[in-house]
Amino acid sequence: MRDLPTPTFALSPVSMPRGSLHRPDAGELAASLAAPKVERAALQVCWARHADEVRQAQRLRYQVFADEMGARLNTPVPGHDIDLFDNYCEHLLVRDAASQEVVGTYRVLTPAQARRVGSTYSDTEFDLVRLRGLRERMVELGRSCVHPEHRHGGVIMALWGALAEFMVRNQLDTMIGCASIPMLHNGMVSGDVAASIWQQLKSTHLAPIELHVRPRLPLPVEQLDSSLTVEPPALIKGYLRLGAKVLGAPAWDPDFNTADLPMLMRIGDLPARYRKHFLGA
């Protein structure tokens, strides 16, 4: 077992005695917090401390992104989703307490590590020049995924609770990331769903113009049908409930077969009920 290099910030394991606070889905936070509690497998939340723990997260990512979603991944280790940013990130893990299997993960790129690697992953998809004033206290969230048998909400709530604690403890206030919308719709690859979701959200959740970013490979929304009555993926709905804003039009990621929306979320914008839930404040 090889220890990871000393992380940018101290890592503090977080534990949850039970992970199933609610039943609906990972994004329906408002309804889920109000719903009766349903007992499920206990969950454990921790930050990866060894290379083999990172490999477990990368295996889960491969299963979700490649096997389930059909992403074309250029990886040095078969069966693992690995890119150049992984060695610079902190990796947050949720385990099934009984089996110790990793059932959920996020990776977090801190400001210091973003300077070391030279950019964020989001910089490869968007021109983020308008966010330059935020970077000193801004982290990037990425590669979020949950095992298909654990998509009951508890895992994502556990991840978000640990992320909120990490942000506050390290005096960081802004999170960015690329929120993906699958391009597969009714058995066909199409951008119509993403175009329709963008059309909805730009009228309700668009950030101020001074924070807008530009996609490097834009999804050609003008050429697509943006009139579909569709809902955003659960994870995006969850971000919006937490006060997140969309920073601009979606980029097209042909490798992951997704349209990616640039999103920004600030700790200060957390609604009071979620601030109390995640931070006890």
ABEGO torsion letter per residue (X at the ends): XBBBBBBABBBBBBBBABABABABBAABAAAAAABBBBBBBBBBBBBBABAAAAAAAAAAAAAAAAAAAGBBBBBABBGBBBBAAAAABBBBBBBBAAAGBBABBBBBBBAAAAAAAGBBAAAAABBAAAAAAAAAABBBBBGBBBBAAABAGAAAAAAAAAAAAAAAAAGBABBBEBBBBBABBGGBBBAAAAAAAAAAAAAAABBBAAABBBBABBBBAAABBAABBBBBBAAAAAAAAAGBBBAEBBBBBAAAGBBBBBBBBBAAABBAAAAAAAAGX
